[in-house]
Amino acid sequence: MESAFERNPHLRVLRDRVHEIPPADAGHDFHHTLRVAKLAHRILKQEMPLVEGRSPTLEEQDAVIAGALLHDCVPVPKSSPLRKESARLCAEKAEEWLVELGWKPEEMIAVIRTAIFDHSYSGGRTPENLIGKSLQDADRLEALGALGLYRTIATGVSMGASLFHDSDPFAANRQLDDRSFTIDHFFTKLLKLPETFQTESARAEARRRANYLQGFVDQLKHELGD
C-alpha cells in the first residue's frame, strides 16, 4: 500500500487530512483507518483474480484505499442520533474532497462514494462491486479478533457502559443491551458478523477472529463461574 501513497499525491493529501480529524472514539482513530485501508487493498488484490480473472488496475487499487481512508471522515459518536446517517455523511464529504482534488479518473469518484455509503453495518446494504465489498469486509474485520476486543472495550468505556451486568452478565433473564453492558455487544453484533462478509478470503479470516472472541467469552464465563 505504501507504493500507492508514493505514486498518487492525492492519496497522500487524503491521508494527511484524515490524520487531522479528531476521532469519534478510541476505536475509530487514525490507526484504525490505516489498518482498514491496508486490509481493503489486500482483499481487493486477493479477490479480483478469483472473481473476475484479472488483477485490479492501479485506479481500482487507489479507489479502494481512498474509500478506506475516508470511510470515517465525518466522526459521529455511536451515542449520537446521527449515527445511522454517518455513512451517508462520510460519502458526501468524500465526494466533496475528491472533486476538490480533481481525482482521476472522475468516474471513480462515484465508485468511492458508493463504497463508503454501502460499508456500514447499521445501514444493512450489500455493496454493488468488489471495491465496495473489500471496504465493507475490511472494516468489519477490525471489529473481530484481538483488535476487535480492544476496540469494543474502548468504545464501551467511552460511552459509559459497564463491562457486564453484575448479576446476569450473559443475559440469561434480561434483554440484551449493548449500550449499557459491553459484553452484550458480542451477542448483538460481533459473533454474528462472519456470515455477513462478502468475500471468501475475508470471511475465512472473520471466522478465525470470531473464534478468538468466542474463546474470550468462554473464558469470561469460566472466571465468573457462570
CORSULSUL-V311879 format. One record per pair of residues at least 6 apart in sequence whose C-alpha atoms are under 7 Angstrom apart, sorted by sequence separation. I is the first residue (numbers start at 0). J is the second residue. D is the distance in Angstrom with one decimal. If there is no record, write none. Layout:
[[I:J:D] [I:J:D]]
This chain:
[[4:10:5.7] [22:28:5.0] [47:53:6.1] [48:54:5.3] [75:81:6.9] [76:82:6.7] [126:132:5.4] [141:147:5.6] [177:183:4.7] [196:202:5.3] [4:11:5.5] [47:54:5.9] [75:82:5.9] [117:124:5.4] [176:183:6.0] [177:184:4.9] [47:55:6.3] [117:125:6.5] [175:183:5.8] [117:126:5.5] [193:202:5.8] [44:54:6.5] [75:85:6.2] [18:29:5.8] [44:55:6.3] [97:108:6.6] [73:85:7.0] [114:126:6.5] [193:205:5.2] [118:131:6.8] [193:206:5.6] [94:108:6.4] [117:131:7.0] [73:88:6.4] [73:89:5.2] [114:130:6.7] [118:134:6.5] [119:135:7.0] [164:180:6.2] [72:89:5.5] [114:131:4.1] [118:135:4.4] [163:180:4.8] [71:89:6.1] [94:112:5.9] [160:178:6.1] [161:179:6.0] [162:180:5.4] [163:181:6.0] [70:89:6.1] [93:112:6.5] [160:179:4.5] [161:180:4.9] [162:181:4.9] [163:182:5.6] [190:209:5.9] [40:60:6.3] [69:89:6.8] [114:134:7.0] [160:180:5.3] [161:181:6.2] [162:182:6.1] [160:181:6.1] [90:112:4.9] [40:63:6.3] [39:63:6.5] [40:64:6.2] [69:93:6.0] [39:64:6.9] [90:115:5.3] [89:115:7.0] [90:116:5.3] [155:181:5.4] [36:64:5.1] [86:115:6.3] [87:116:5.3] [152:181:6.5] [86:116:4.9] [36:67:4.7] [35:67:5.9] [36:68:6.1] [86:119:6.2] [32:67:6.6] [33:68:6.8] [32:68:5.7] [0:37:6.3] [83:121:6.3] [83:122:6.8] [62:107:6.7] [66:111:5.3] [70:115:5.4] [143:189:6.7] [142:189:6.8] [66:114:6.7] [62:111:6.0] [66:115:6.0] [23:74:4.8] [22:74:5.9] [23:75:5.6] [24:76:6.7] [23:76:4.9] [14:68:6.5] [10:65:6.5] [13:68:7.0] [17:72:6.4] [3:61:6.8] [136:196:5.7] [136:197:6.6] [143:205:6.8] [144:208:4.0] [132:197:5.8] [136:201:6.3] [140:205:5.9] [143:208:5.3] [144:209:6.0] [132:198:7.0] [143:209:5.8] [63:130:5.6] [67:134:6.2] [144:211:5.6] [144:212:5.9] [63:134:6.7] [78:158:7.0] [43:129:6.9] [43:130:6.7] [43:133:5.7] [9:100:6.9] [42:133:5.7] [39:133:5.0] [39:134:5.1] [39:137:5.0] [38:137:5.3] [35:137:5.4] [35:138:5.6] [26:150:4.5] [26:153:6.4] [25:153:6.0] [26:154:5.9] [25:154:6.3] [24:154:6.2] [24:157:6.8] [42:201:6.9]]
